[in-house]
Amino acid sequence: MFYSISKLLNILIIPTTYMYLLPLVILLLMLLKKRQVKHVVLLYLFYFFLITSPLVSYLYQSYSLTYPAINNPPPLAAAVILSGDALTYVRADDRFFLNKSFQRQLDGLRLLQKQTVQKLILSRGNNQWLNTGFLNEGDAFLKLLQDLNISYKNNSIIIIDDVLNTYEEALKVKALLQQEKIDHFYLVTTAIHMKRAMKVFQKQGMSPVAFPVYAEPIALDRDSRSGNFHWHWHNPDLLYQLLHEEIGIFAYTLKGYI
């Protein structure tokens, strides 16, 4: 129930939802010859101005830098890569599909290959919305390494069971770390999600070292004079990610996850 409600809220907070909805309202008011149409047009222009403005990219960057990047990470026992939908493998086409969040897996794999960590831990992700023609993220990751002929030591990559959210992931990771007798580890996830993820893991009594991954170039650029802070069509997506994380923190607080 909680998961279903969260998915519904996701739709409601997507900024582009209202970019399409408001013009329909304007059209309806015009057909009905209502005087309020001028006010709705002004509201739409203001809304469009706001969600594409430099303010959004500035807020996104500030939020992403809650935990700074680690340029020279010291050796730790393991790295935990949080799951998502970064990597999909379609059996019928024998084809991989990667999105920008795949940077999580790349950065985690780099830690393992440089022997900064001895073990890489990631979950199979959530297959609730996928049909049987897809491999889950964890197994798809292993298949990709095999297809690319990327070698790794036996038992150095551990795939845990399916998880529904970050809270379930923290519980299963905690059980595995206790079994493997691992105390110190990197938590690898996108920078925008790191704040919530750290709160969830700390609530479970773990003390991970944040290893943020920058899936959006804007999060890496600390110089506001660079030109990144301007009106851009991509800003509504950044705003959605911000709202998603803040609402997620609020919901997790209500549920006692953090």
Helices and strands as residue ranges (DSSP letters): H 2-13, H 15-32, H 37-51, H 54-64, E 78-81, E 87-90, E 95-98, G 100-102, H 103-113, E 119-123, E 134-135, H 137-147, E 157-160, H 166-180, E 185-190, H 191-203, E 209-213, G 217-219, G 224-226, H 235-255
